[in-house]
Amino acid sequence: MKKIFSFRKKGFTLIELLAVIVILAIILLIVVPIVLNVIGDARKGAFESSARGLIKTVESEYMRNALNNNTESQTYVFNNGVQTEGDLKFSGKPPTSGCLHVTNDGRVALVIEDGGWLVTKGLGDKDITTVEYDEQDIEEMCNDIIGEEEIGELPETDDIAYIYDFENIGENATPCLVDELEFTHILDKRDDTTYAVTKIGEQCWLAENLAYTGNGCLFEDWEQHDEITNPIPSACDTHSTDWGTEVLYQWGAAMDGNTTYFDQGAQGLCPIGWHIPTDNEWTTLTNYVNSVPEYRCNDTDEWIGKAFASTNHWNSNSTECNVGNDPNTNNATGFSGLPASSRFFSGGLGNPNVHAWFWSSSSAGTSPTAPIYLRRLNSAEAEIRRNTIQRDNGQSVRCLLGP
């Protein structure tokens, strides 16, 4: 006789149901925050992209206006998702509220929010900052960034112009001040050369070597001097390097013929308003840099050469604190010293990518032929050294702001 088995359906017990509910709750506790974070990150990323797009649009609008000789500052305001001030044409959804402001020299700042995120960028910032929106006072923040800039025009004469160009500021450089206004570059109108600058302590330095060769800087007279008819050589020389053409000056050329004994700096071949630094001014610079622990190598006294040297073009040296260590240098001051070498009176050039020598306006004595103080960087050394050298050698020039 064939047996027939029957199975009776059985429901979940209360304990089993509770267990399922608990498991589902645990899964939800784990999954939901992850999903929300993914959604939040996506929304944040989209809003940041929108902010950068608005900045690019404002920059493009400024350039179009500038081509028509209109460089007036402009503000664009958003309220409740609608543009209420300015006429900015852009694609995409507008922010819930906020503002964008472009200055008369093309810098852009913004404060915008979408209800979840707040994106800001100050006039001196290179990129945006994003935080969660928590009912911050957007109107007050907009007033702050607009009032932050309405500065006067930077000085400009027939000889020189002061420029604020934060997008192209030198590596690690800090803007300087003139007439209480920030600037990042100067334009030497004598030969239309633009130089980056950097503020180090209370001094403002060119962050590039001088390249001017006017005012009797005679290339053919490098070796043409003697103690009687031409005791102070005043020649210039150019040579090609990995990064471009460098100019080396005999001291008489650097000083533009103004070669009496100096306790104070002389303009020399520097642009108007700038001068060849004195030995004391170089000492002020190195003392300041040595006083900042972040500039020193391993907090070791006086090992500060790396803080002055460009991060490229130096010969490699394995000793950690040396200027040419591997990886190269840190250029913490923004001085951006390059190994332009030096030229001997005999005409020979020093080792490329190894040395940088910078004239001062101070001689080591009152004699017309006394040697001159200078500062030296060397790829195999950890210091910036104080030396003296004869006037007929060729060195680089760095100009210092001031009369």
Phi, psi and omega per residue, in radians:
M1 nan 2.221 -3.078
K2 -1.360 2.233 3.138
K3 -1.464 2.470 3.083
I4 -2.018 2.117 -3.133
F5 -1.688 2.393 3.082
S6 -2.138 2.469 -3.138
F7 -1.986 2.192 3.134
R8 -1.592 2.249 3.116
K9 -1.130 2.419 -3.062
K10 -2.171 2.207 -3.141
G11 -1.406 2.939 3.088
F12 -1.228 2.484 3.041
T13 -1.382 2.889 3.130
L14 -1.052 -0.674 3.141
I15 -1.136 -0.718 3.129
E16 -1.133 -0.731 3.104
L17 -1.069 -0.761 3.111
L18 -1.080 -0.684 3.132
A19 -1.111 -0.736 3.113
V20 -1.100 -0.757 3.137
I21 -1.074 -0.768 3.125
V22 -1.068 -0.749 -3.137
I23 -1.112 -0.773 3.115
L24 -1.087 -0.689 3.126
A25 -1.110 -0.714 3.116
I26 -1.110 -0.745 3.121
I27 -1.071 -0.766 3.123
L28 -1.094 -0.707 3.130
L29 -1.077 -0.555 3.136
I30 -1.436 -0.791 -2.990
V31 -1.354 -0.755 -3.037
V32 -1.016 -0.844 3.110
P33 -1.041 -0.634 3.125
I34 -1.119 -0.799 3.134
V35 -1.090 -0.775 3.134
L36 -1.103 -0.683 3.096
N37 -1.111 -0.728 3.119
V38 -1.089 -0.776 3.120
I39 -1.116 -0.767 3.138
G40 -1.095 -0.760 3.120
D41 -1.114 -0.686 3.123
A42 -1.133 -0.732 3.125
R43 -1.158 -0.709 3.102
K44 -1.083 -0.815 -3.136
G45 -1.084 -0.703 3.129
A46 -1.134 -0.695 -3.125
F47 -1.218 -0.654 3.078
E48 -1.112 -0.722 3.088
S49 -1.086 -0.685 3.096
S50 -1.105 -0.705 3.134
A51 -1.113 -0.788 3.134
R52 -1.128 -0.630 3.087
G53 -1.107 -0.706 3.092
L54 -1.108 -0.720 3.121
I55 -1.078 -0.798 3.130
K56 -1.081 -0.686 3.131
T57 -1.124 -0.747 3.120
V58 -1.121 -0.729 3.113
E59 -1.077 -0.728 3.119
S60 -1.138 -0.702 3.104
E61 -1.100 -0.713 3.108
Y62 -1.074 -0.758 -3.127
M63 -1.119 -0.694 3.102
R64 -1.090 -0.760 3.118
N65 -1.135 -0.689 -3.116
A66 -1.100 -0.596 3.093
L67 -1.099 -0.412 3.084
N68 -1.754 0.364 3.098
N69 1.096 0.525 3.081
N70 -2.053 1.812 3.138
T71 -2.074 0.510 3.107
E72 -1.201 2.597 3.075
S73 -1.160 2.696 -3.083
Q74 -2.523 2.490 3.107
T75 -2.156 2.398 3.085
Y76 -2.098 2.251 -3.024
V77 -2.145 2.479 3.099
F78 -2.173 2.383 3.060
N79 -2.420 2.269 3.107
N80 0.908 0.693 3.079
G81 1.356 0.188 -3.113
V82 -2.192 2.420 3.068
Q83 -1.316 2.045 -3.052
T84 -1.898 -0.147 3.096
E85 -2.565 2.373 -3.078
G86 1.507 2.936 -3.116
D87 -2.312 1.219 -3.102
L88 -1.621 2.101 3.116
K89 -1.572 2.071 -3.129
F90 -2.592 2.819 3.104
S91 -1.746 2.726 3.108
G92 1.683 3.075 -3.107
K93 -1.357 2.319 3.107
P94 -1.252 2.741 3.065
P95 -1.146 2.816 3.113
T96 -1.107 -0.823 3.072
S97 -2.708 2.857 3.104
G98 2.439 -2.887 -3.095
C99 -2.726 2.729 2.935
L100 -2.190 2.526 -3.125
H101 -2.398 2.255 3.068
V102 -2.028 2.309 -3.065
T103 -1.503 3.033 -3.134
N104 -1.226 -0.171 3.037
D105 -1.942 0.294 2.952
G106 1.571 0.115 3.091
R107 -1.424 2.529 -3.067
V108 -2.118 2.368 3.019
A109 -2.230 2.669 3.088
L110 -2.609 2.713 2.964
V111 -2.438 1.954 3.125
I112 -2.439 2.640 3.087
E113 -2.449 2.700 3.119
D114 -2.121 0.308 -3.108
G115 1.652 -0.394 3.133
G116 -2.074 -0.613 -3.086
W117 -2.253 2.617 3.077
L118 -2.091 2.152 3.135
V119 -1.989 2.282 3.136
T120 -2.291 2.697 3.007
K121 -2.659 2.074 3.074
G122 -1.392 2.923 -3.109
L123 -1.090 -0.516 -3.133
G124 -1.689 0.058 -3.100
D125 -1.534 2.481 3.107
K126 -1.458 -0.410 -3.111
D127 -2.514 3.000 -3.108
I128 -1.403 2.829 3.018
T129 -2.182 2.378 -3.093
T130 -2.135 2.286 3.051
V131 -2.381 2.905 3.074
E132 -1.192 2.418 3.111
Y133 -1.363 2.175 -3.076
D134 -2.374 0.947 3.093
E135 1.033 0.583 3.047
Q136 -1.101 2.691 -3.132
D137 -1.390 1.633 -3.047
I138 -1.143 -0.673 -3.126
E139 -1.100 -0.743 3.114
E140 -1.130 -0.724 3.126
M141 -1.114 -0.666 3.101
C142 -1.138 -0.753 3.118
N143 -1.067 -0.604 3.138
D144 -1.145 -0.807 -3.078
I145 -1.265 -0.538 3.118
I146 -1.254 -0.748 3.121
G147 -1.274 -0.264 -3.091
E148 -1.125 -0.521 -2.942
E149 -1.934 -0.423 -2.895
E150 -1.015 1.250 -3.108
I151 -1.687 2.847 3.119
G152 -1.305 3.112 3.109
E153 -1.263 2.422 3.042
L154 -1.165 2.609 -3.083
P155 -1.055 2.529 3.067
E156 -2.649 2.317 3.089
T157 -2.237 -3.029 3.086
D158 -1.196 -0.278 -3.054
D159 -1.840 -0.502 -2.989
I160 -2.672 2.596 3.033
A161 -2.284 2.446 3.065
Y162 -1.738 2.362 -2.952
I163 -2.260 2.454 2.955
Y164 -1.903 1.979 -3.135
D165 -2.444 1.329 -3.013
F166 -1.137 -0.481 -3.125
E167 -1.120 -0.480 -3.086
N168 -2.047 0.430 3.129
I169 -1.104 2.617 -3.119
G170 -1.111 2.805 -3.129
E171 -0.998 2.128 3.115
N172 1.066 0.223 -3.106
A173 -1.322 2.689 3.083
T174 -2.032 2.284 3.135
P175 -1.002 2.609 3.078
C176 -1.761 3.066 3.128
L177 -2.126 2.419 2.963
V178 -2.457 2.244 -3.044
D179 0.916 0.656 3.116
E180 1.158 0.290 3.109
L181 -1.990 2.471 3.133
E182 -1.358 2.490 2.983
F183 -2.504 2.653 -3.093
T184 -2.003 -0.286 -3.092
H185 -2.550 2.824 2.913
I186 -2.212 2.639 3.025
L187 -1.935 2.017 3.066
D188 -1.504 1.840 -3.032
K189 -1.295 -0.159 3.105
R190 -1.074 -0.628 3.121
D191 -2.406 0.259 3.101
D192 1.022 0.715 3.078
T193 -1.775 2.304 3.104
T194 -1.785 2.335 -3.141
Y195 -2.120 2.396 2.955
A196 -1.312 2.715 3.113
V197 -2.252 2.895 3.029
T198 -2.628 2.463 3.075
K199 -1.619 2.214 3.111
I200 -2.227 1.959 -2.999
G201 1.141 -2.207 3.101
E202 -1.777 0.142 -3.120
Q203 -1.827 2.598 3.046
C204 -2.013 2.106 -3.071
W205 -2.016 2.631 2.843
L206 -1.085 2.389 3.073
A207 -1.680 0.300 3.077
E208 -2.511 2.730 3.094
N209 -1.278 2.495 3.093
L210 -1.058 2.497 -3.117
A211 -2.218 0.154 -3.076
Y212 -1.334 2.375 -3.086
T213 -2.250 0.403 3.112
G214 -1.515 -2.868 3.064
N215 0.959 0.824 3.033
G216 1.319 0.416 3.087
C217 -1.407 1.547 -2.902
L218 -1.531 2.071 -3.093
F219 -1.229 -0.580 -3.014
E220 -1.423 -0.081 -3.029
D221 -1.819 0.428 -3.041
W222 -0.977 -0.776 -3.075
E223 -1.842 0.150 -3.025
Q224 -1.658 1.407 3.011
H225 -2.735 2.752 3.044
D226 -2.618 3.052 -3.015
E227 -1.207 -0.289 -3.037
I228 -1.884 -1.043 -3.018
T229 -1.437 -0.516 -3.103
N230 -2.603 1.247 -3.009
P231 -1.284 -0.299 -3.091
I232 -2.101 1.724 -3.097
P233 -1.118 2.468 -3.036
S234 -2.371 0.869 -3.089
A235 -1.803 2.766 3.013
C236 -2.061 2.808 3.077
D237 -2.611 2.448 3.064
T238 -1.954 2.614 3.022
H239 -2.622 2.665 -3.101
S240 -1.449 2.501 3.111
T241 -2.290 -3.133 3.115
D242 -1.071 -0.459 -3.023
W243 -1.921 -0.073 -3.140
G244 2.546 -2.781 -3.109
T245 -1.669 2.290 3.092
E246 -1.954 2.594 3.089
V247 -1.927 2.258 3.044
L248 -1.964 2.421 -3.016
Y249 -2.090 2.324 2.814
Q250 -1.196 2.723 -2.953
W251 -1.067 -0.672 3.129
G252 -1.071 -0.600 3.094
A253 -1.247 -0.811 3.134
A254 -0.983 -0.667 -3.108
M255 -1.494 0.027 3.134
D256 0.978 0.658 3.103
G257 1.415 -0.083 -3.107
N258 -1.581 1.378 -2.872
T259 -1.997 0.485 2.987
T260 -1.300 2.956 -3.105
Y261 -1.157 2.319 -3.044
F262 -2.109 2.277 2.820
D263 -1.718 -0.391 3.086
Q264 -1.964 2.762 -3.099
G265 -1.294 2.758 3.055
A266 -2.108 2.631 -3.124
Q267 -1.050 -0.705 -3.103
G268 1.003 -2.384 3.111
L269 -1.549 0.071 3.128
C270 -1.163 2.748 3.056
P271 -1.072 2.760 3.116
I272 -1.033 2.397 -3.067
G273 1.593 -0.066 -3.137
W274 -2.219 2.891 -3.122
H275 -2.670 2.880 3.014
I276 -1.254 2.163 -3.069
P277 -1.163 2.527 3.038
T278 -1.344 2.931 3.050
D279 -1.045 -0.704 3.110
N280 -1.120 -0.629 3.127
E281 -1.216 -0.637 3.015
W282 -1.078 -0.722 3.136
T283 -1.124 -0.701 3.067
T284 -1.003 -0.748 3.125
L285 -1.081 -0.915 -3.065
T286 -1.186 -0.595 3.084
N287 -1.125 -0.716 3.123
Y288 -1.103 -0.863 -3.101
V289 -1.068 -0.679 3.112
N290 -1.162 -0.376 -3.126
S291 -1.429 -0.164 -3.113
V292 -1.776 1.921 -3.057
P293 -0.972 -0.612 -3.094
E294 -1.147 -0.351 -3.135
Y295 -1.501 -0.317 -3.065
R296 -1.556 2.730 3.119
C297 -1.487 2.011 3.134
N298 0.977 0.568 3.136
D299 1.013 0.399 3.124
T300 -1.530 2.277 -3.094
D301 -0.971 2.333 2.964
E302 1.282 -0.057 3.112
W303 -1.496 1.322 -2.996
I304 -2.119 0.149 -3.120
G305 -1.002 -0.679 -3.117
K306 -1.043 -0.542 -3.106
A307 -1.178 -0.314 -3.106
F308 -1.759 -0.218 -2.924
A309 -1.758 2.405 3.058
S310 -0.970 2.634 -3.113
T311 -1.394 0.060 3.125
N312 -2.321 2.821 2.931
H313 1.452 -0.161 3.117
W314 -1.445 2.519 3.017
N315 -1.041 2.436 -3.099
S316 -1.286 2.512 3.063
N317 -2.501 2.304 -2.968
S318 -1.348 -0.258 -3.126
T319 -1.224 2.244 -2.911
E320 -0.983 -0.766 -3.024
C321 -1.515 -0.145 -3.101
N322 -1.204 2.678 -3.139
V323 -0.951 -0.757 -3.091
G324 -1.650 0.666 -3.129
N325 -1.288 3.019 -3.080
D326 -2.089 2.002 0.058
P327 -1.184 2.890 -2.919
N328 -1.021 -2.234 -2.965
T329 -1.823 2.992 -3.091
N330 -1.812 -0.283 3.089
N331 0.829 0.724 -3.016
A332 -1.068 -0.490 -3.107
T333 -1.455 -0.265 -3.019
G334 1.389 0.116 -3.133
F335 -1.140 -0.551 3.026
S336 1.006 0.813 3.106
G337 -1.137 2.247 3.134
L338 -1.934 2.561 -3.083
P339 -1.361 1.224 -3.097
A340 -1.307 -0.080 3.104
S341 1.197 -2.804 3.115
S342 -2.601 2.811 3.117
R343 -2.044 2.269 3.128
F344 -1.344 2.793 3.099
F345 -1.015 -0.550 3.116
S346 -1.200 -0.180 3.121
G347 1.800 -0.275 -3.117
G348 -1.255 2.566 3.136
L349 -1.701 2.420 3.085
G350 -1.145 3.049 -3.111
N351 -1.038 2.236 3.131
P352 -1.227 2.625 3.074
N353 1.109 0.369 -3.112
V354 -2.093 -0.740 -2.975
H355 -2.093 2.666 2.855
A356 -2.379 2.216 -3.133
W357 -2.157 2.366 -3.072
F358 -2.259 2.154 -3.137
W359 -1.147 2.622 2.795
S360 -1.897 3.050 3.066
S361 -1.689 0.170 -3.024
S362 -1.861 2.249 3.060
S363 -1.614 2.778 -3.113
A364 -1.538 0.241 3.114
G365 -3.102 3.033 -3.084
T366 -1.594 -0.085 3.110
S367 -1.190 2.518 3.104
P368 -1.061 -0.281 3.140
T369 -1.989 0.212 -3.133
A370 -1.073 2.551 3.104
P371 -1.146 2.901 -3.026
I372 -2.023 2.456 3.045
Y373 -1.256 2.500 3.053
L374 -2.603 3.107 3.046
R375 -2.149 2.541 -3.036
R376 -2.318 2.370 2.929
L377 -1.918 2.500 -3.141
N378 -2.429 2.363 -3.069
S379 -1.068 -0.436 -3.097
A380 -1.705 0.189 -3.127
E381 -2.171 2.785 -3.109
A382 -1.829 -0.016 -3.077
E383 -1.929 2.944 2.783
I384 -1.858 2.001 -2.929
R385 -1.652 2.597 2.999
R386 -1.694 2.136 -3.141
N387 -2.353 3.019 2.913
T388 -2.128 2.710 3.137
I389 -2.695 2.726 -3.138
Q390 -1.181 2.644 -3.015
R391 -1.190 -0.341 -3.066
D392 -1.526 0.043 3.019
N393 -1.465 2.788 -3.107
G394 -1.880 2.182 -3.113
Q395 -2.315 2.978 3.085
S396 -1.402 2.844 3.096
V397 -2.193 2.279 2.949
R398 -2.039 2.224 -3.096
C399 -1.618 2.638 -3.104
L400 -2.094 2.365 -3.125
L401 -1.162 2.395 3.114
G402 2.355 2.798 -3.086
P403 -1.185 nan nan
